[in-house]
Amino acid sequence: LVQRKGFETIIRALPSVPAAELVIVGGPDRVALADDGEAQRLCRLAGELGVGDRVRLHGAVTREQMPAMLRSADLVACTPWY
């Protein structure tokens, strides 16, 4: 995970959408997320905002898996800084 992808923006908005769950897809494999500094920062932020139970870091997916991930979402948000 990298900061410039803007995941913090979505996490900060989550308290305003009480019934929503945020699934962040990408970054390192799921098993490596615990050691990823940006993943740790995002989880800490979610906890501070009281939405930690509604934020899930999924980890890396293959290109073949991505269409199914997108279809399973009610909403897709892309918030990169660029």
N, C-alpha and C positions, 0 to 999 in steps of 0.2 A: 504494500500500500504506500502511496506517496501523497504528501500533503496537498500538492497542486490539483489533485482530483476533486477537491471540494467536498469530501464526505462530511467534514465538520459542519458545513452549511446546512446539510440535511439533518444532521443530528440536532443542531440547535433549533430547527423548525419542528422537530418531532413532538415536543411538549404541547404544541398547538393542535396536534392531530391525535387525540387520545386513543382512538381505536386502531391506529396504524402500527405496523411492525416494519422495521427497516432491515432489509437483507442487503449487505454489501458484498458484491461478487468481485473477485479479483485479488491480486496480490500473491503472496506465497501460498504454497499448499496449506491446507487446513492445519496439519500437524505443526507447521512452522509459524503459525500466526501468534502463538503465545510468546515467541521470542522476537517478534517484529515490533520495533519501536513505535511506528505509526499506529499499528493495530492496538498496542497498549494505550497510547494516548487517546485514541478514539473511544476505547472502552471506558477509560477513566472519565472522559468528558460525558459520555452517556450516563454513567453512574452519578456524576455530580448534578446532572440535569434531571435525574429521577426517571430516566427512560432506559436504563441499562438492561432491564428485562425485555425490552422491545427492540433491541439492536442485536443483530446476528451477523457475524463475520463468516462468510461462507468459504472464502479462500479461492484459489485458482480453479478455473473451469477450462475445458478444451473448447475450441471453436465449435465443435460438434454439439457440445452441451449447451452452448449459449442460447440458441433459439428456444429451447424448452424452458430455460430460466426466465427469459423475457416473456414467454407466453403465460407463465405461472403468476406473473406480477399483475396487480391491479393498476399500478402506476410505475412508470420508469422515470427516474430523475437523473439527469446528467449535469453536473455542476463544476466542470473543470474551470480553472482560472484562465485558461487560454481560449 
